[in-house]
Amino acid sequence: LVGGKWALRDGRLEQTDPSEYLVSAIMEALDVYQRLEITLKLKRARLKKAKNGHKASGTAPLGYRYGARKAIEVEPAEAAAVRAIFETFLATRSIAATKRVVDVAGHRTRRAQPFTPQALRFLLSNDFYTGLVTWRAEKIPGQHAPLVDAATFGRVQRLLAAPKRRRRRGFTPKIPA
């Protein structure tokens, strides 16, 4: 089977002209180079946005929205819910209890779903709510209004980091005689 500049030899498709192989290899190398160049350009743009105190990429966290010219603005109804979640966690000192209160209050995620314990932990751990932007491991003062003060956020982080006290259901401790 010989057609054009390709031939089928021993079940493999091979090019019959070495110069075609060279052109093909150069085109592949240029394609890889262009993808790497685009990736580097995007990284530089995200770093520049972060250094200027703007969210570098992704969706705006609950309580915020992208406004005119992609600036982060406070979404009042969601912001009230975020503040209530922080206050509830400080009062209950428990993700599970906070989830129950949040569910009863009718607070939902941006996708109108009930909060999962993992989503609550992520929300409570997000320092974006204190006015910071995180780029890699670097914390940069943001251009957005904080929803939670640093002291409240710090208390929540200490509670989240505290050792867990779990009770096992049906477990009866043995009392020495």
N, C-alpha and C positions, 0 to 999 in steps of 0.2 A: 504494500500500500504506500505509494508515493504520491503526495498531492501538494503542490506549491513548494514550500521550503521545509516541509516537515516530512518525516518518514517513520514508519512503525517498524522497529527492529527488535526482535526477541521480546515482543510484548510491551516495549517501551516506546514512547513518542520522543523522537530526537529531531533536532534541527539539522538540516543537511549542509547549511552554510555557516562556517565559523563566525563570519562577521555579523550574522543575525543573532548568534548567541551573545556576542559582545554588546550589540545594541539592546538586546533584552535585559542583560545584566545591568547596563547603565540606567535603563529606565526604572528597573526595580530599585536601584540604589537612590535615584532621584526621588522616587516615591517615599522611601524610608526617610530620607533627609527632610523632605517637605513636612511629613507628619511630625518629626522631631522638632522642626522649626516652629510649627503651629503650637505644639505642646509647650515649648519654652516661652513663646509669646503670651500664651494664656496664663502661665505661671507668673510671669512678670507683671501682667495686668492685675492679677489677683493680689499679688504682694503690694503693688502700688495702692490699690483700693484699701487694703488692710492698714497700711502705714498711714493713710489719710483718715483712718477711723471709720471706714465704711465696711459693711458686711461684704466679704469678697465673693461669695457665690452661694447658691442654694436659695431656698425659700426663706421668707421672713419668719422668725419664731412666733408662736402664739402670743398675741398682745401687740403685734406690730404688723405693718403692711408696707409694701413698696409704694411710695407716692410719686409725685412728679419728679422726673429726672432720676428715677431709681433711688431716691433718698428714703431711708427708713423712717416711718412715722408711726406714732402710737395709734392703735385701734382701740378706742375707749371701752367698748363692751368687753372685748377680749382681755384688755389690760386689767379691768376690774376682776375678771375671773382668775387671772394669774396671781394677782395680789391676794385674793381670797384663798387660793391654793396654798400659797406660802404661809399665810396666817393660820390656816387650818392645820397644816403640818406642824407648826410650832405649838399649837394647842394640843394636838393629839399625840405628837411624837411618834407617829406610826404611818407608814405608807398605806397599809391596809385600812386603817381607820380613816385616813384622809380620803382614800378612794370611796369609801362608803358615803362620806359627807359630800364629796364632789358629785357623786352619782345622784344623791337625793336632791342636791341643789340644781341639777340639770346641766352642769357644765360639760361641754363636749370638746373634743379635739377639733382641729380645723376641718377635718373630713366628717364631722358630725357623728363621730363614734364615741362611745364611753371611754374614758381614760383607762389604760391598763396600768398595773403597778410599775412596769418598766417605763412607760411614757411619763408617769408622774415623777419617777426618780430622775429621768432625763431632764424634765422641765425644772425640777428643783435644783439640779446640778449645773444648769446652764448659766454661766456668768455673764452672758449677753444681757440678762435682765438687770445687772448692776451698772450697765453702761460701758462694758468692755467688749472689745472685739478680739477674738483669738485667731491668730494666724500661726499655724504649726504649734509650737509650745509658747509663743510669745503673746503676752496680754497687752493690748493697746487701747488707750482711751477712745471710745467710739464717739461718733457724731450724733448718736441717737439718745433720746431721753431714757434714763433708767426707770424701770418699773418698781424695783425693790432696792432699798438702801443697803449699803455694804454690811452694816451691823446685822440686819435681819438675815441676809444671805450667809454671813459667817456662822450665825447660830444654826441655821438649817444645815450647813455643811458639817458642822460638828456633830449634830444629831445623826446625819446620814452615815458618818464615819464611825460612830460609836459601835462597840461590839453588839451583835444581835443577841436578844434574849428570846429564845424560842421555847414555847411550851409544846410538848408532844401530847396530842390528844390521847386519852386513855392510859397515860403513863402514871403510875403510882410510885413515888419514890420509896425505896426500902429504908425502913427505920431500924437502926441497929437495936438489938434487944439488950 
